[in-house]
Amino acid sequence: MARLSEDGAARFVILDGDQLYDASEIDRICARHGVPDAHRGTLWRTLETAGRALLDQRRLQTTPVQLARIKQDLQLGLRLTSQLAGLAPRAGQCGGDQASATLSRGHLAALREGERRAGSGAGAGSRLEEAHDTLAWLAGVYEQAIEACTRVQRDGQDPESAWRAAVTRFYTRTLARSWTDDGGAAGERFLADCRAVLDGDGAAAPALSLAAT
């Protein structure tokens, strides 16, 4: 259920279904380092986002042959997605029966009939005219994934530094704390507590859901 703050407001945070950090771990970190309840959700989102990026970057630190195969699969996905996007109607095109260079009126009629027949399935409520924008977004995801593989091949990456920077930014900016309090140990203790959950983690792929804090 929702976590109620002292002012009586309920605060929610969108997290992946298979969370890296559960509520008790966030409670422990907050209690040990005096993180106020108002910043608890922000900390949770920061750790989930940075943690998943760290784990994904670790998985890309693989052999050159494996990385090349991953990149080939992504390039195939990009080509197929781009082809589908070109054959999906844009907003207003389907209802208006507007033919184009790639979509004839017969093509649109067939798609409309297919939409009617598929309407009672798992995708009920989806609109055919939304498919083009979704596919264009997916093509962008593939492009960025290919670029990520290219950067690893070309430059290598230091995922540890990116994770550390995100958590340090929360501590020094959001909490407005000095990293060097207690002779430089305060920030490092916070980092170590946040990192302990990730060490040795083999997180599964996420499924979007709503978690309350």
N, C-alpha and C positions, 0 to 999 in steps of 0.2 A: 504494500500500500504506500501511499505518498508519505514522505517525511515532512512533518510540520515544523516550521521554524518558530522561533520565539514570538515573532509578530503574527503568528497564526496563518501565514501563507504556506501553501503547499508548493514544493519545488520539484520539477520533473526533469529528467535528463534522458535524451535518446542515446541508447547504447546498443551494441551488437548483442544478439541473443547469446552467443557463446562468449562470455566476457572473460577477459584476462584477469581482471580484478573483481572479486566479489565484494559485497557491501561490508563484510567484516574486515577485510583487508584495508579498504578505504577508511573505515572507522579507526582502525589501529594506527594508520599513518597520520590521520588528522589529530588523534589524541596525543600521540608522541611528539608531534611538532606544532601543536597549538593552531591548526588550521581552522579558522572559524567556519561555522555551518554555511554561511553565505557563499563561501568559496569551495565548498565540498564538491558540488556538481562540476564546477570548472576543473578541479583537480582530477576528478574521475574521467572526464572527457579527454583531458590532456594526456593522462596516463594510458588510456585505451588507444587513442590515436597514435601517440608516439610509440607505444609498445607494439602495435600491429605493424607500423612502418619498420621498426627495428627487426621484427621477426621476418617480414617479407624481404627486407634487404639482405638478411642473413641467408635466406633461401636462394637469393640470386648470386651469392658468392659461391658458385659451383664451378665445375670444370669447364673449360672453353668449349668442349664438344657438346656438353649438356646445355650450356647457355645458347649455343648456336641453334640447337634443335628447338629450344623454347622460342627463340626469335623467329624461326621458320614457321612454327605453329601460329604465332601471333600475326605474322604477315599474311598467312592464309586466312585467318579470321578477319583481318582488316579488309582483304579483297572481297570476301563473301558478304561481309556486312555492307560495304560500299555498294556492291551490286544490288543487294536487297533494298537499300535506301533509295536507289535510283528507280526501283520498280514499285515503290510504295507511294500511294497518293498523298499529296500535301493537303494541308487544311483547306477545306472548301472545294477541293477538286472532285472528290467522290460524290458529294451530294449534288454538285452542279453538273456532273457528267462532262467535265471539261477534259477533252483529250489533249495529249501532249506528244512530244517527240518520242517518249518512251512508253506512254500509257495510252492505248486506244480506248475508244468507248466500250468495245467488247471486253477489253481487259478490266476496265472499271466495273462493268456489269458482273463479270465473273467474281471479282473481289467482293462486291456487295453481297452476292449470293453466298459466297463462302463465309462472309461475316455473319449473315443471318443464321447459317447452319451451325457455325461454331459458337454462337452467342450463348448457348446454354451450358457451355463447358466451363473449365477452370478459369478461363479468362473473361467470364461474363462481366459486363460493365465496361470492358475496354473498348476503345474506339479505333477503327481501322485508320482513321485520319491522324491518329496520334503516333502511328508506327514510324512514319518518316523521321520525326524529331527524335524518337527513342533510338532508332538505328543510327542517326547522325551522332547522337551522344555516344553510343556504343563504339562507333568508328573512332571518335576522339579518345576513348579509353584505350582502344587498341594502339593508337598512334603513340600515346604517352607510355604505354607498356613497352612498346618497341624501343622508344627513346631511353627508357630506364635500362633496358638490356644493353643498348649501345653504349651508354655511359659506363656501365660496369666493364664492358669489353675494352673500352678505350682508356678510361682513367682509373678504373677501380673506384670503390666508394668506402667511406668510413661510416657505417650506420651507427656506430657507438657515439660518435660525435654529434650526429643529428639528434639522437635521443637525449643525450646529455644537455644539449642546447635548449630543447623544448622544456625539459623539467626545470632547468636553471632559470629560464625565462619566467615560468610560473612563480618560482620561489622569490626571485628578485624584483619582478615587476608587479605581478598580481598580489602577492603577499607583502611587497615592499619591505623585504627583509635583506639584511646584509649577509652575503655568502660567507664572509670571514668572521662572523660572530663566534665567540668561544675559541679564539685563536685559529679560525679557519675551519673548525670542525663542524659547525652547525649545518652549513649547506651540504657538506659531504655526507653527513649522517642522514639528512633528508634524501639525498640521491641514493644512498645505499638501501634505505628502507623501501623506496619506490622500485628499485631495481631488483630486489630480492625475489619478487613475485615472478619476474620474467626469466630468471636464470634457470636453464633446463626446461623451459616451457616448449611444448609442441602444440601450439594452439590450432584448433580446427578452423575451417573457413566460417566466417560469420553469417548469421541470418538476422536481418534487421527486426528489432522489436522495441517495445517501450519498457524502460526500467524506471522505477520511481525512486527518488531520494528525498 
